[in-house]
Amino acid sequence: MTAAYEDLKDHGKVHIWRGRAPDELDPADVALLSEEELEVVSRGSRKAAVRYTASHAALRRVLAEYLGVAPTAIGLGRRPCPRCEHPRHGRPRVDWPVTDLDFNFSRSGPHWLLAVGASGQLGVDVEDGRNLDVEGASALVMSDAELAYARSSSDTADRQSTFFRCWTRKEAVVKAIGVGIIADLKAIDIQPARSGPVLVRHTEPTGPDSWLVMDLPTVDGAFAALARESGSTGPVELRHYDELALATASGSRIEQARGALVA
């Protein structure tokens, strides 16, 4: 493994990589994808294909910096779902090379977010705050208490922020667990009145039953949150993929892409 991986492992860190997909398809990105990923690309619209290709190529490039292998050599798969044990429903994992590196990935619109660590399960979620019926979606995502809290504000922007705080926190938790969309989001209490980090309890047949959840900085209208195991104490650092791309092109190391300290 690389020095970047050892930094994660030795200090219990979580690195949060943030990026934005371009408007045009880059052949260099296409060349990094697996056959399975290319099949997904072939089924989408042009815009969806560009965003998927760019974000998954970025995912491979970032993971390669920790694993010390070529981006194309990385084998990606999934763990079994903790509820039904289906091999396609669970958390993402690196199948090759053998590693205890943990990662979680989220996309929304042109935005993507990647959490990388080596000290327990992670979940991350990003949501583009545009073109969504927040009032309608709230009834599907928020509990009665959360709805009451959101509606106590007369400010539309405040209500929208509360909704996305709830949604991203809940999604980060279920993604850390690996149950995804089959989870009842309304049953997960994420304490929207608290700025965080907050301790969220949610039990599944396997894995931890409590999670430390924090909001991540909002950028260009996108909201985001991270969930990690409740005993996690290492720092969370924000890193910028564009800076990694420039550092890689100039032969610099991954550390030069470090951004602001989140927590």
N, C-alpha and C positions, 0 to 999 in steps of 0.2 A: 504494500500500500504506500501511498504518498505522504509527504509532510502535511498536506491539507487534511488527509484522513486522520493522521495522528493528532493533529490539533483538535479535531472534533472529539476524538476518543479520550484524549488525556484531560480535557477540560469540560467535558459534558456539554459542548456547545451545540447550538442549532444554527445553521446558516440558512437564511431566507433569500432566495434568488428571485428577482422580479424582472420581467421582460415584457416587451410588446411586439407583436408580430408585425412584419412589414406589409405593404400593400401588394407587393409583387413576389412571385415565386422565385426562389433562389436555387439554381441547379445544385449548388454545393450542399444545400440542406436536403434536397431530395436524395442525394447520394448516400446520406447517412442512415436512411430509414431501412427497417427490416421489411421483409415481404408482407408480413402481417400489417405493418403500419402503412405500407404503400396501398394495400387493399382498402384500408379505411379512407385514404386520400382519394382513391378512384370513385368512391361512392358519394362524395360530397360535392357541393357547389364549388365554383372557383374560389370564392372568398373563404369558404370553410376549408378547402384544400390548402390554401396559402397559410392560413392561421394554424392548422394542425401540423403541417410540415415544418414551419418555422419553429413552433414551440417544442415539438418532439425532437427536432435536430438540436435545439438548445439544451433540452433535457439530457440528451446523450453527451453533448460536449461538456456540460458541467459535471455529470457523473464520471466521465472519463478522467477529469482532473483529480478526483479523489481515488479512483480505482487504479490509475496508472496503466490503462489499456486504451486502445483506439476506440473512438465512439461507436464504430460499426461492429466491434467485437463484443460489445455488452449484450448479454441476453436478458431480456426483461420478461417478467411473468407476473403471476398473482398468487397470493396465499389463499387457501380455502376460506370461504365465508364462515365466520364463527357461528352462524345460525344453521345454515343448510349444508355446509362443507362443500359447496360447489366450487370447483377450482377457478371459475371465471368471475366470481362475485366479490372476492376478498381484496385485501390490501395489495398494492403493487410491491414488487420486490425485484432485486437483482438476482437472476438465476445463474449468471456467470459474469465475472469470476466469483468464486465463493467469498462471501463477505458478510459482516454483521452491519454494514451500512444500511440505514433506514432512510427512505425518502417518501414524500407524498407530493402530488402534483395536481394543480387546478388550473382550469382555463375558463375565461368568460369574455366574450367578444374578442378584441385583439389582445387582451391582457392574459398573462400566465404567471404563475407563482409556483416555486419549488422549494420545499423544505428538505434539508439534508441533515442527518445526525447519525450518531453511533451509540446512543445511550437510551434506547427505548423507542416505543411507537410514537409516530408523529401523524398529525392530520392538518391539512391546510386548505383554506377555501378563499377564492376571490370571486367577487360578483361585480359585474359592470352595472352601475346604477342607472343605466339608461333604458328607455323603452320597456318599462315594466309597470303593470298595474299593481302598485304597492298595496292599495286597499284590498283588492281581491286576493292577492297572494298572502296577505297577513293572516287571513282566516285558516289557511292551510299550514302555516308555519308556526304561528305564535299561540301560546296558551291563553286562557281567558285572563289570567293575571298580567301577562305581557301585553295583551291587547289593551287592557285597561290602562296600563302605564303609558303606552304609546299615545292613546287617545286623550290622555290627561293634558297633553300639550296642544295648544291651538295653532302652533307653527307647523306648516306643512313640511319644511325642511327637517325639523326635529323629529317628526313622526317617521319620515323616510329614513333618517339616520338610525333611529331605533329599530326599524324593521330590518335594515341590512346588518346591524350589529347582532340582532337575534339570529338571522339567517346564516351569516358566515360563521358565527360561533357554533351553532348547532351542526352545520355541515362539517366543520373542522373536527368536531367530536366523533361523528359517525364515520368519517373517513379515517380517523385514527384507529377506530375500532375495526372497520372493514365491512360494515353492514350497508353503507351507502343509502340508496333511495328507499330501501325497504323499511327503514327506521321510521318511527312515529316522531317527527320533529316536535310536535306540540307537547310531547311528554318529557322533553329535555329542558330543564330549568337552567337558563344561562344568565340570570340576574342582570337584565339590561340596564338597571338603574346604576350599576357599579361600573366604573371605568376599567377595572381589571388590573392585573390578572385576577380571574375568579376560579374557584374550585367548583367543578361541575361533576355531579355524580350520575353515572349511567351504567347499568349492569347488563352484560351479555353473557352467553354460556362460557366463553373463554376470554382471557385477557383482563387488564386492569378494570376496576369499577369506578375510578375517579380520575379526572383530567384537569390539568391546569390550562386555562384558556385565556388568551390575550388578543386584543385587537392589534392589527398591524396598521402602519400609516396609510391613510387614504391618498391615492395618487390618481390624478386625471379622472376623477369621478368613480373610481373603483374602490370597493370596500373589501377588507380581508381580515382573516383571523387565523391563529395557530392554536392547535391543541397538542399537548404532550403529556406524558404520564405525570401524575400528581407529585411524585417524588423528585422530579427534575429540578435541578438548581443551577445548571450551567447557563451562561449568557446566550442571548439570542442576537445574532448580527444580521443586518440587512446588507445584501450585496447586489450589485447591478450587472446584469448580463452584458449590456453594451460595453461596459468597461472590461469585462473578461474577454470579450471578443477582440477588443483593441490590444489588451495585454498579450493574448495568445498570438496575435498577428505580429507583435514586436518581439516575441520570444520571452516575455516576462512571465513571472509565476502568478498563480491564482490569487495570492495575497494582495496583489495590486488592484484587484477588483473590489476590495472591501469598501463598504459604504458606511452609513450611519449606524451607531450602536442602538438597537431597539430596546433591549433590556438586559 
